[in-house]
Structures are given as C-alpha cells and as structure tokens.
Amino acid sequence: MIGAALLADSCPVCATPLSSADYLERHEVTFVKGEFRGEPGTVILAECSCGHTAVIPLSVSPRRAA
C-alpha cells in the first residue's frame, strides 16, 4: 500500500518516483503545520538515489475522524 501511495509523488530534485526510494526510518510525530497541526501521526524518511532525503507523512491519528 505504501508503494502504491507513493507512485504519484516524486523527488523534488530529480523527479524519480519516491516509491523507488530507500526506506531509512519511521517516526511518530506531532504535525506542527497545515491542516493537521497539533495532531499525532507517523512519517517515514526515505532517501532517493540522487541523495535527497524526503519526509513522507503516512498517517494521522484516527481520533481526528471521530
């Protein structure tokens, strides 16, 4: 599912799809900007073949939908 969701996103440096990036780490975070500011969620760090590291938001707490 993650790979399929990332097919539409590409590296801002070289335009390679982020689905081909190497997974580095997963972190639980609290979003500090945008629509989900203050909400807990999960992000992954992925490194593109060009060396650029991307932060990819994966989820937001389900309590927001309640």
C-alpha positions as CSV (number, residue, x, y, z in Angstrom):
1,M,0.0,0.0,0.0
2,I,2.8,2.5,0.8
3,G,4.5,1.9,-2.5
4,A,1.2,2.4,-4.4
5,A,0.5,5.6,-2.5
6,L,4.0,7.0,-3.3
7,L,3.7,6.4,-7.1
8,A,2.2,9.8,-7.5
9,D,4.9,11.5,-5.5
10,S,8.3,12.2,-6.9
11,C,11.7,13.5,-5.7
12,P,11.8,17.4,-5.9
13,V,15.4,17.2,-7.0
14,C,15.5,14.6,-9.8
15,A,11.8,13.7,-10.3
16,T,12.3,9.9,-9.6
17,P,9.2,8.4,-8.0
18,L,9.5,8.2,-4.2
19,S,8.3,4.6,-4.4
20,S,11.8,3.6,-5.6
21,A,13.5,5.5,-2.7
22,D,15.2,3.6,0.1
23,Y,13.4,3.5,3.4
24,L,15.6,4.9,6.3
25,E,13.5,5.4,9.4
26,R,9.9,5.6,10.7
27,H,9.0,8.2,13.3
28,E,5.9,9.0,15.4
29,V,5.5,12.8,15.3
30,T,3.1,15.7,16.1
31,F,2.4,17.7,13.0
32,V,3.2,21.4,13.5
33,K,2.0,22.9,10.2
34,G,-1.0,22.8,8.0
35,E,-4.4,21.1,8.3
36,F,-3.2,18.5,10.8
37,R,-1.3,20.9,13.1
38,G,-1.2,19.5,16.7
39,E,-2.3,16.0,15.6
40,P,-0.1,12.9,16.2
41,G,0.9,10.9,13.2
42,T,3.6,8.8,11.5
43,V,6.2,9.8,8.9
44,I,8.9,7.9,7.2
45,L,12.3,9.2,6.0
46,A,13.3,7.9,2.6
47,E,16.5,8.6,0.6
48,C,16.3,8.9,-3.2
49,S,19.0,7.6,-5.4
50,C,20.2,11.2,-6.0
51,G,20.8,11.5,-2.3
52,H,17.9,13.7,-1.4
53,T,16.1,12.7,1.8
54,A,12.3,13.0,1.8
55,V,9.9,13.1,4.8
56,I,6.7,11.3,3.8
57,P,3.6,11.6,6.0
58,L,1.9,8.2,6.3
59,S,-0.9,8.7,8.8
60,V,-2.7,11.0,11.1
61,S,-4.3,9.9,14.4
62,P,-7.7,8.3,13.8
63,R,-9.2,10.3,16.7
64,R,-9.5,13.3,14.2
65,A,-12.1,11.4,12.2
66,A,-14.2,10.6,15.4
